[in-house]
Amino acid sequence: MANAKLRPCWTCRGSIGGKASSFLELKEKAGPDRLECPKCVSDRENKELGPLVLPAPTRREQVAALVSAPDDPWWDVRMLHAKLHPVKDRAA
């Protein structure tokens, strides 16, 4: 149940820990860096899509975040991805 409170899966918007009441959801604690549920991670690997990189926050979002906390469960990860993968380095 702690997984459901962390944030939703980026891809399917379901529980980050997996299907509700499943073994993974109930027993395995999702790390703070997890972005997808186990099924979506498996699908990504099967399709050989590579790692998930979240969209960079826009300048407007960054300015708004200075005034109040963003209502985005992935905000911290998006900011980290923006630093690690600058927009000029991403495939468009």
Secondary structure, 3 states (H helix, E strand, C coil): CHHHHHCECCCCCCECCCCCCCHHHHHCCCCCCCCCCHHHHHHHHHCCCCCCCCCCCCHHHHHHHHHCCCCCCCHHHHHHHHHHCCHHHCCC
